Amino acid sequence: MTLTIPDEKYEAILKQIESKESPVGIDAGKTHVLILHKLLEIEQRLERLEAAVNQRND
């Protein structure tokens, strides 16, 4: 799988998660929070889509 992220989006994400204090250069806690937040948004969107499909099928 190849992930293609536009440079501007990549830089915006990197600015949000980078950390000068971390030995790996990113704030792992903040990174995980951002990932979990996005997953929750996806889950909510999927639930809305499923509800819309179910309404059409009824």
Biopython code that builds the backbone (N, CA, C, O; Angstrom):
import numpy as np
from Bio.PDB.StructureBuilder import StructureBuilder

atoms = [
    (1, "MET", "N", (0.847, -1.171, 0.000)),
    (1, "MET", "CA", (0.000, 0.000, 0.000)),
    (1, "MET", "C", (0.894, 1.235, 0.000)),
    (1, "MET", "O", (1.871, 1.317, 0.744)),
    (2, "THR", "N", (0.542, 2.176, -0.838)),
    (2, "THR", "CA", (1.270, 3.434, -0.889)),
    (2, "THR", "C", (0.353, 4.552, -0.426)),
    (2, "THR", "O", (-0.763, 4.703, -0.924)),
    (3, "LEU", "N", (0.828, 5.326, 0.522)),
    (3, "LEU", "CA", (0.073, 6.480, 1.001)),
    (3, "LEU", "C", (0.654, 7.735, 0.385)),
    (3, "LEU", "O", (1.847, 8.010, 0.521)),
    (4, "THR", "N", (-0.177, 8.483, -0.280)),
    (4, "THR", "CA", (0.270, 9.730, -0.867)),
    (4, "THR", "C", (-0.409, 10.864, -0.117)),
    (4, "THR", "O", (-1.635, 10.976, -0.110)),
    (5, "ILE", "N", (0.395, 11.693, 0.506)),
    (5, "ILE", "CA", (-0.118, 12.830, 1.269)),
    (5, "ILE", "C", (0.459, 14.094, 0.638)),
    (5, "ILE", "O", (1.674, 14.205, 0.471)),
    (6, "PRO", "N", (-0.394, 15.038, 0.291)),
    (6, "PRO", "CA", (0.137, 16.294, -0.248)),
    (6, "PRO", "C", (1.104, 16.940, 0.749)),
    (6, "PRO", "O", (0.897, 16.874, 1.961)),
    (7, "ASP", "N", (2.147, 17.555, 0.228)),
    (7, "ASP", "CA", (3.186, 18.152, 1.078)),
    (7, "ASP", "C", (2.614, 19.102, 2.125)),
    (7, "ASP", "O", (3.039, 19.074, 3.280)),
    (8, "GLU", "N", (1.659, 19.941, 1.736)),
    (8, "GLU", "CA", (1.106, 20.906, 2.691)),
    (8, "GLU", "C", (0.368, 20.217, 3.825)),
    (8, "GLU", "O", (0.448, 20.651, 4.974)),
    (9, "LYS", "N", (-0.349, 19.147, 3.508)),
    (9, "LYS", "CA", (-1.056, 18.399, 4.553)),
    (9, "LYS", "C", (-0.051, 17.680, 5.459)),
    (9, "LYS", "O", (-0.208, 17.664, 6.680)),
    (10, "TYR", "N", (0.968, 17.094, 4.861)),
    (10, "TYR", "CA", (2.020, 16.419, 5.614)),
    (10, "TYR", "C", (2.673, 17.375, 6.604)),
    (10, "TYR", "O", (2.842, 17.048, 7.779)),
    (11, "GLU", "N", (3.036, 18.552, 6.121)),
    (11, "GLU", "CA", (3.688, 19.547, 6.981)),
    (11, "GLU", "C", (2.762, 20.010, 8.101)),
    (11, "GLU", "O", (3.209, 20.219, 9.228)),
    (12, "ALA", "N", (1.476, 20.173, 7.798)),
    (12, "ALA", "CA", (0.513, 20.596, 8.820)),
    (12, "ALA", "C", (0.393, 19.552, 9.921)),
    (12, "ALA", "O", (0.348, 19.889, 11.105)),
    (13, "ILE", "N", (0.341, 18.277, 9.523)),
    (13, "ILE", "CA", (0.257, 17.194, 10.509)),
    (13, "ILE", "C", (1.544, 17.129, 11.321)),
    (13, "ILE", "O", (1.509, 17.013, 12.547)),
    (14, "LEU", "N", (2.676, 17.202, 10.636)),
    (14, "LEU", "CA", (3.964, 17.126, 11.316)),
    (14, "LEU", "C", (4.115, 18.236, 12.355)),
    (14, "LEU", "O", (4.612, 17.994, 13.455)),
    (15, "LYS", "N", (3.691, 19.443, 12.012)),
    (15, "LYS", "CA", (3.780, 20.564, 12.957)),
    (15, "LYS", "C", (2.959, 20.302, 14.211)),
    (15, "LYS", "O", (3.318, 20.737, 15.305)),
    (16, "GLN", "N", (1.846, 19.583, 14.040)),
    (16, "GLN", "CA", (0.982, 19.300, 15.191)),
    (16, "GLN", "C", (1.574, 18.258, 16.120)),
    (16, "GLN", "O", (1.352, 18.319, 17.329)),
    (17, "ILE", "N", (2.330, 17.294, 15.581)),
    (17, "ILE", "CA", (2.786, 16.177, 16.415)),
    (17, "ILE", "C", (4.255, 16.238, 16.799)),
    (17, "ILE", "O", (4.691, 15.483, 17.669)),
    (18, "GLU", "N", (5.031, 17.123, 16.169)),
    (18, "GLU", "CA", (6.456, 17.128, 16.473)),
    (18, "GLU", "C", (6.736, 17.631, 17.886)),
    (18, "GLU", "O", (5.993, 18.445, 18.434)),
    (19, "SER", "N", (7.813, 17.131, 18.452)),
    (19, "SER", "CA", (8.202, 17.497, 19.803)),
    (19, "SER", "C", (9.720, 17.506, 19.899)),
    (19, "SER", "O", (10.377, 16.506, 19.610)),
    (20, "LYS", "N", (10.266, 18.636, 20.305)),
    (20, "LYS", "CA", (11.723, 18.756, 20.470)),
    (20, "LYS", "C", (12.210, 17.967, 21.690)),
    (20, "LYS", "O", (13.376, 17.578, 21.761)),
    (21, "GLU", "N", (11.307, 17.735, 22.647)),
    (21, "GLU", "CA", (11.678, 17.026, 23.876)),
    (21, "GLU", "C", (11.715, 15.511, 23.705)),
    (21, "GLU", "O", (12.310, 14.812, 24.526)),
    (22, "SER", "N", (11.093, 15.002, 22.658)),
    (22, "SER", "CA", (11.000, 13.560, 22.463)),
    (22, "SER", "C", (12.215, 13.035, 21.709)),
    (22, "SER", "O", (12.669, 13.660, 20.750)),
    (23, "PRO", "N", (12.746, 11.885, 22.139)),
    (23, "PRO", "CA", (13.894, 11.321, 21.437)),
    (23, "PRO", "C", (13.577, 10.905, 20.000)),
    (23, "PRO", "O", (14.480, 10.827, 19.168)),
    (24, "VAL", "N", (12.318, 10.640, 19.703)),
    (24, "VAL", "CA", (11.945, 10.250, 18.344)),
    (24, "VAL", "C", (11.416, 11.422, 17.518)),
    (24, "VAL", "O", (11.118, 11.265, 16.334)),
    (25, "GLY", "N", (11.300, 12.582, 18.135)),
    (25, "GLY", "CA", (10.911, 13.781, 17.401)),
    (25, "GLY", "C", (9.426, 14.066, 17.327)),
    (25, "GLY", "O", (9.023, 15.095, 16.784)),
    (26, "ILE", "N", (8.589, 13.161, 17.871)),
    (26, "ILE", "CA", (7.150, 13.426, 17.888)),
    (26, "ILE", "C", (6.601, 13.187, 19.286)),
    (26, "ILE", "O", (7.180, 12.447, 20.080)),
    (27, "ASP", "N", (5.496, 13.816, 19.564)),
    (27, "ASP", "CA", (4.786, 13.635, 20.822)),
    (27, "ASP", "C", (3.847, 12.437, 20.637)),
    (27, "ASP", "O", (2.790, 12.558, 20.018)),
    (28, "ALA", "N", (4.238, 11.302, 21.170)),
    (28, "ALA", "CA", (3.478, 10.066, 20.955)),
    (28, "ALA", "C", (2.062, 10.163, 21.507)),
    (28, "ALA", "O", (1.118, 9.681, 20.880)),
    (29, "GLY", "N", (1.909, 10.776, 22.662)),
    (29, "GLY", "CA", (0.571, 10.917, 23.252)),
    (29, "GLY", "C", (-0.339, 11.736, 22.356)),
    (29, "GLY", "O", (-1.476, 11.343, 22.093)),
    (30, "LYS", "N", (0.153, 12.868, 21.889)),
    (30, "LYS", "CA", (-0.645, 13.729, 21.023)),
    (30, "LYS", "C", (-0.963, 13.025, 19.708)),
    (30, "LYS", "O", (-2.069, 13.150, 19.181)),
    (31, "THR", "N", (0.013, 12.286, 19.182)),
    (31, "THR", "CA", (-0.192, 11.543, 17.945)),
    (31, "THR", "C", (-1.311, 10.528, 18.107)),
    (31, "THR", "O", (-2.173, 10.412, 17.236)),
    (32, "HIS", "N", (-1.309, 9.794, 19.207)),
    (32, "HIS", "CA", (-2.350, 8.803, 19.450)),
    (32, "HIS", "C", (-3.716, 9.461, 19.631)),
    (32, "HIS", "O", (-4.723, 8.937, 19.156)),
    (33, "VAL", "N", (-3.755, 10.581, 20.301)),
    (33, "VAL", "CA", (-5.026, 11.294, 20.470)),
    (33, "VAL", "C", (-5.572, 11.723, 19.117)),
    (33, "VAL", "O", (-6.765, 11.562, 18.859)),
    (34, "LEU", "N", (-4.721, 12.270, 18.245)),
    (34, "LEU", "CA", (-5.168, 12.677, 16.921)),
    (34, "LEU", "C", (-5.689, 11.489, 16.113)),
    (34, "LEU", "O", (-6.708, 11.598, 15.431)),
    (35, "ILE", "N", (-4.995, 10.364, 16.188)),
    (35, "ILE", "CA", (-5.428, 9.167, 15.469)),
    (35, "ILE", "C", (-6.774, 8.682, 16.005)),
    (35, "ILE", "O", (-7.679, 8.382, 15.227)),
    (36, "LEU", "N", (-6.908, 8.605, 17.319)),
    (36, "LEU", "CA", (-8.163, 8.149, 17.912)),
    (36, "LEU", "C", (-9.310, 9.094, 17.589)),
    (36, "LEU", "O", (-10.427, 8.652, 17.321)),
    (37, "HIS", "N", (-9.039, 10.385, 17.614)),
    (37, "HIS", "CA", (-10.063, 11.374, 17.278)),
    (37, "HIS", "C", (-10.549, 11.170, 15.842)),
    (37, "HIS", "O", (-11.753, 11.184, 15.585)),
    (38, "LYS", "N", (-9.624, 10.983, 14.919)),
    (38, "LYS", "CA", (-9.994, 10.772, 13.521)),
    (38, "LYS", "C", (-10.774, 9.465, 13.363)),
    (38, "LYS", "O", (-11.738, 9.417, 12.599)),
    (39, "LEU", "N", (-10.378, 8.416, 14.063)),
    (39, "LEU", "CA", (-11.111, 7.149, 13.997)),
    (39, "LEU", "C", (-12.535, 7.306, 14.515)),
    (39, "LEU", "O", (-13.467, 6.728, 13.956)),
    (40, "LEU", "N", (-12.707, 8.079, 15.573)),
    (40, "LEU", "CA", (-14.055, 8.324, 16.096)),
    (40, "LEU", "C", (-14.898, 9.098, 15.089)),
    (40, "LEU", "O", (-16.085, 8.816, 14.928)),
    (41, "GLU", "N", (-14.291, 10.078, 14.407)),
    (41, "GLU", "CA", (-15.009, 10.821, 13.368)),
    (41, "GLU", "C", (-15.440, 9.879, 12.244)),
    (41, "GLU", "O", (-16.562, 9.978, 11.749)),
    (42, "ILE", "N", (-14.563, 8.977, 11.846)),
    (42, "ILE", "CA", (-14.876, 8.018, 10.792)),
    (42, "ILE", "C", (-16.000, 7.093, 11.236)),
    (42, "ILE", "O", (-16.912, 6.798, 10.464)),
    (43, "GLU", "N", (-15.932, 6.638, 12.484)),
    (43, "GLU", "CA", (-16.968, 5.758, 13.010)),
    (43, "GLU", "C", (-18.329, 6.456, 13.009)),
    (43, "GLU", "O", (-19.334, 5.856, 12.627)),
    (44, "GLN", "N", (-18.364, 7.710, 13.430)),
    (44, "GLN", "CA", (-19.624, 8.452, 13.456)),
    (44, "GLN", "C", (-20.170, 8.661, 12.039)),
    (44, "GLN", "O", (-21.375, 8.564, 11.808)),
    (45, "ARG", "N", (-19.278, 8.944, 11.109)),
    (45, "ARG", "CA", (-19.710, 9.123, 9.724)),
    (45, "ARG", "C", (-20.263, 7.815, 9.165)),
    (45, "ARG", "O", (-21.283, 7.815, 8.477)),
    (46, "LEU", "N", (-19.599, 6.713, 9.455)),
    (46, "LEU", "CA", (-20.058, 5.413, 8.994)),
    (46, "LEU", "C", (-21.436, 5.085, 9.576)),
    (46, "LEU", "O", (-22.293, 4.554, 8.869)),
    (47, "GLU", "N", (-21.653, 5.393, 10.842)),
    (47, "GLU", "CA", (-22.952, 5.153, 11.465)),
    (47, "GLU", "C", (-24.045, 5.959, 10.774)),
    (47, "GLU", "O", (-25.146, 5.453, 10.559)),
    (48, "ARG", "N", (-23.749, 7.217, 10.423)),
    (48, "ARG", "CA", (-24.728, 8.044, 9.718)),
    (48, "ARG", "C", (-25.031, 7.480, 8.333)),
    (48, "ARG", "O", (-26.184, 7.451, 7.904)),
    (49, "LEU", "N", (-23.990, 7.034, 7.641)),
    (49, "LEU", "CA", (-24.189, 6.453, 6.315)),
    (49, "LEU", "C", (-25.006, 5.170, 6.383)),
    (49, "LEU", "O", (-25.891, 4.940, 5.558)),
    (50, "GLU", "N", (-24.699, 4.333, 7.380)),
    (50, "GLU", "CA", (-25.453, 3.091, 7.540)),
    (50, "GLU", "C", (-26.919, 3.378, 7.859)),
    (50, "GLU", "O", (-27.809, 2.699, 7.348)),
    (51, "ALA", "N", (-27.171, 4.372, 8.694)),
    (51, "ALA", "CA", (-28.541, 4.736, 9.028)),
    (51, "ALA", "C", (-29.285, 5.233, 7.791)),
    (51, "ALA", "O", (-30.456, 4.905, 7.598)),
    (52, "ALA", "N", (-28.618, 6.015, 6.959)),
    (52, "ALA", "CA", (-29.240, 6.530, 5.735)),
    (52, "ALA", "C", (-29.566, 5.380, 4.781)),
    (52, "ALA", "O", (-30.637, 5.365, 4.175)),
    (53, "VAL", "N", (-28.660, 4.427, 4.645)),
    (53, "VAL", "CA", (-28.903, 3.278, 3.772)),
    (53, "VAL", "C", (-30.056, 2.447, 4.313)),
    (53, "VAL", "O", (-30.910, 1.996, 3.550)),
    (54, "ASN", "N", (-30.085, 2.243, 5.621)),
    (54, "ASN", "CA", (-31.168, 1.466, 6.226)),
    (54, "ASN", "C", (-32.509, 2.139, 6.045)),
    (54, "ASN", "O", (-33.513, 1.454, 5.850)),
    (55, "GLN", "N", (-32.559, 3.469, 6.102)),
    (55, "GLN", "CA", (-33.801, 4.195, 5.901)),
    (55, "GLN", "C", (-34.300, 4.006, 4.459)),
    (55, "GLN", "O", (-35.498, 3.842, 4.225)),
    (56, "ARG", "N", (-33.386, 4.029, 3.517)),
    (56, "ARG", "CA", (-33.777, 3.832, 2.120)),
    (56, "ARG", "C", (-34.293, 2.433, 1.848)),
    (56, "ARG", "O", (-35.155, 2.224, 0.994)),
    (57, "ASN", "N", (-33.747, 1.474, 2.593)),
    (57, "ASN", "CA", (-34.131, 0.082, 2.391)),
    (57, "ASN", "C", (-35.445, -0.283, 3.099)),
    (57, "ASN", "O", (-36.021, -1.337, 2.829)),
    (58, "ASP", "N", (-35.910, 0.566, 3.985)),
    (58, "ASP", "CA", (-37.156, 0.273, 4.736)),
    (58, "ASP", "C", (-38.380, 0.690, 3.979)),
    (58, "ASP", "O", (-39.497, 0.515, 4.467)),
]
sb = StructureBuilder()
sb.init_structure("model")
sb.init_model(0)
sb.init_chain("A")
sb.init_seg("    ")
for serial, (resi, resn, name, xyz) in enumerate(atoms, 1):
    if name == "N":
        sb.init_residue(resn, " ", resi, " ")
    sb.init_atom(name, np.array(xyz, "f"), 0.0, 1.0, " ", f" {name:<3s}", serial, name[0])
structure = sb.get_structure()
